Amino acid sequence: MYHIYMRILKLIWNLLALFGLITIIGLVVGFWWLNKEFPGLLPFSGVQVQETGDNPLLDTQQEKTLQAVGVNPAALPSEMTPEMEACFVEKLGQSRVDAIKAGDKATVTDYFEARGCL
């Protein structure tokens, strides 16, 4: 009986070790892929992102994030027109537009949802 108990414990231990190894490999591959597809997105990637400061509607972190996903912040409009605001309301909703106007930072998701307005 003791030997069966020990074999079960050894099997459980081996399965947990295998699961841990698979998890570590998955994390390494995932971070490698993120760094390859979006250079500069991860803080430890070592990629230098050019700081432009050309768009007064964006702060430095927003510019860096947009550059990391391949968007040139200098190419974005630097002022908001009424037509653009109406388009943003249509794409993002009035509550999100109001939140951004009140000081909430626009995200990359907001950009991709409303990029047709730019």
C-alpha positions in Angstrom: 0.0 0.0 0.0 2.8 2.4 0.9 4.5 1.8 -2.6 1.2 2.7 -4.4 0.9 5.9 -2.3 4.5 6.8 -3.2 4.0 6.1 -6.9 0.9 8.4 -6.9 2.8 11.2 -5.2 5.7 10.8 -7.6 3.3 11.0 -10.6 1.6 14.1 -9.2 5.0 15.7 -8.6 6.1 14.9 -12.1 2.9 16.3 -13.6 3.2 19.5 -11.6 6.9 19.9 -12.8 5.8 19.3 -16.4 3.0 21.9 -16.1 5.5 24.4 -14.6 7.9 23.9 -17.4 5.2 24.3 -20.1 4.1 27.5 -18.4 7.6 29.0 -18.3 8.1 28.1 -22.0 4.8 29.7 -22.8 5.7 32.9 -21.0 9.1 33.1 -22.7 7.6 32.6 -26.1 4.8 35.0 -25.4 7.1 37.8 -24.3 9.4 37.1 -27.3 6.4 37.4 -29.6 5.2 40.7 -28.0 8.6 42.2 -28.3 8.9 41.1 -31.9 5.5 42.3 -33.0 5.4 45.5 -30.9 9.0 46.7 -30.3 9.2 49.2 -27.5 5.9 48.2 -25.9 7.5 46.2 -23.1 9.4 48.4 -20.7 12.4 46.0 -20.6 12.7 45.5 -24.4 15.7 47.8 -24.8 14.2 49.4 -27.9 14.6 53.2 -27.9 11.4 54.9 -29.0 11.8 58.3 -30.6 10.2 61.0 -28.5 8.6 63.6 -30.8 6.5 65.8 -28.6 4.9 67.0 -31.9 1.3 66.5 -30.9 -0.1 68.7 -28.2 -3.1 66.4 -27.7 -0.9 63.5 -26.5 1.4 63.1 -23.6 4.8 61.5 -23.9 3.6 58.0 -22.8 0.7 58.1 -25.3 3.1 59.0 -28.0 5.4 56.2 -27.1 2.6 53.7 -27.0 1.3 54.7 -30.4 4.9 54.5 -31.8 5.2 51.0 -30.4 2.2 49.8 -32.4 3.4 51.6 -35.6 1.5 54.9 -35.5 3.3 58.2 -36.1 1.9 60.7 -33.5 3.1 63.6 -35.6 0.8 62.5 -38.4 -2.3 62.8 -36.1 -4.3 66.0 -36.0 -3.2 68.5 -33.4 -6.6 70.1 -32.9 -10.1 68.8 -32.7 -12.8 69.9 -35.2 -16.5 69.6 -34.5 -16.8 67.0 -37.3 -14.1 64.9 -35.7 -15.8 65.2 -32.3 -19.1 64.0 -33.8 -17.3 61.1 -35.4 -15.7 60.2 -32.1 -19.1 60.3 -30.4 -20.4 57.9 -33.1 -17.5 55.5 -32.7 -16.7 55.7 -29.0 -20.0 56.9 -27.4 -20.8 60.1 -25.7 -19.7 58.9 -22.2 -16.2 57.9 -23.4 -15.8 61.2 -25.3 -16.9 63.2 -22.2 -14.5 61.2 -20.1 -11.6 62.0 -22.4 -12.5 65.6 -22.6 -12.6 65.7 -18.7 -9.0 64.4 -18.6 -9.1 60.7 -19.0 -6.4 59.5 -21.3 -7.3 58.0 -24.7 -6.1 54.5 -25.1 -4.7 52.6 -28.0 -8.1 50.8 -28.2 -9.8 54.2 -28.5 -7.4 55.1 -31.3 -8.1 51.9 -33.3 -11.9 52.2 -32.8 -11.9 55.8 -33.9 -9.0 55.9 -36.4 -11.4 56.6 -39.3 -12.3 59.9 -37.6 -8.7 61.1 -38.0 
